[in-house]
Amino acid sequence: NWCCPRGRRVQSYKLGPTPPRLLTEEEFRLQGEVETRKALAELRSSCQSPEFSAWTTVSRIQSPKRFADFVGGASHVTPSEVSAHEQEFGLGRFYIDKQLFEEDDDDDEEDAISREVAIE
């Protein structure tokens, strides 16, 4: 029954849908960059449209000059924000976290050894 085409369709239907392929870290990063650029371009375009209420928006935001610069094509983040992000989430943070967790692991091993010695 499984060797005929109808049987194969039934068998694959019973197994359910195949799970989606997960992205690699590089694919995830690239997709994030592409989608962010696309969304920022759409936002700029929307802000430049005649229907956009600039005065209402400017009255609600903290940095009207920065917003105007963004609409004009400037970056949506400042160099200091980029630096702060890199410190918190960049590769440097990975190494700091790795060292912290390695130290925690070493402490756990030392605690286990001291408990064994105390029991004996």
C-alpha positions in Angstrom: 0.0 0.0 0.0 2.9 2.4 0.8 4.5 1.9 -2.6 1.7 3.4 -4.7 1.5 7.1 -5.1 -1.9 7.3 -3.3 -0.5 5.4 -0.4 2.5 7.8 -0.1 0.3 10.8 0.0 -1.7 9.2 2.8 1.4 8.3 4.7 2.9 11.8 4.4 -0.4 13.3 5.4 -0.4 11.2 8.6 3.0 12.4 9.5 1.9 16.0 9.4 3.5 19.1 7.9 7.2 19.3 7.9 8.5 21.9 10.3 10.0 25.1 8.8 13.7 25.3 8.4 15.3 27.4 11.1 17.6 30.3 10.0 21.3 30.3 10.7 22.6 33.2 12.7 24.0 34.8 9.6 20.7 34.4 7.7 18.8 35.9 10.7 21.1 38.9 10.9 20.9 39.5 7.1 17.1 39.2 7.1 16.9 41.6 10.0 19.1 44.2 8.2 17.1 43.9 5.0 13.7 44.1 6.7 14.8 47.0 8.9 16.1 49.0 5.9 12.8 48.3 4.0 10.7 49.4 7.0 12.7 52.6 7.5 12.3 53.4 3.8 8.5 52.9 4.2 8.4 55.1 7.3 10.4 57.9 5.5 8.1 57.7 2.5 5.0 57.8 4.8 6.4 60.8 6.7 7.0 62.7 3.4 3.6 62.1 2.0 1.1 65.0 1.8 -1.4 63.2 4.1 1.2 63.1 7.0 0.5 65.5 9.8 4.0 66.8 10.5 3.0 69.3 13.2 1.0 66.8 15.2 3.9 64.4 15.1 6.6 67.0 15.9 4.5 68.2 18.9 4.6 64.6 20.4 8.2 63.7 20.0 11.2 64.6 22.2 13.7 65.4 19.4 12.0 67.2 16.5 15.4 68.0 14.9 16.5 64.4 14.9 13.1 63.3 13.4 13.5 65.9 10.7 17.0 64.7 10.0 15.7 61.1 9.8 12.9 62.0 7.3 15.6 63.8 5.3 17.7 60.6 5.0 19.9 60.6 8.1 20.4 57.5 10.2 17.8 56.5 12.7 20.4 55.9 15.4 23.3 58.0 16.7 26.9 56.9 17.0 26.6 56.8 20.8 23.5 54.5 20.5 25.4 52.2 18.2 28.3 52.1 20.6 26.0 51.4 23.6 24.2 48.6 21.6 27.5 47.0 20.7 28.7 47.0 24.3 25.4 45.4 25.5 24.7 43.0 22.6 27.8 42.9 20.4 30.6 40.3 20.2 32.4 41.9 23.2 29.3 41.1 25.3 29.5 37.4 24.1 33.0 37.0 25.5 32.1 38.8 28.8 29.1 36.5 29.2 31.2 33.4 28.4 33.7 34.4 31.0 31.0 35.0 33.6 29.3 31.7 33.0 32.7 29.9 33.0 33.5 31.4 36.4 30.1 30.3 37.7 30.8 26.8 36.4 34.1 26.8 38.2 32.5 28.0 41.4 29.9 25.2 41.1 32.6 22.6 40.7 34.5 24.0 43.7 31.3 23.9 45.8 30.7 20.3 44.8 34.3 19.3 45.8 34.1 21.1 49.1 30.7 19.4 49.9 32.3 16.0 49.1 35.2 16.7 51.4 32.9 17.9 54.2 30.8 14.7 53.9 33.9 12.5 54.2 
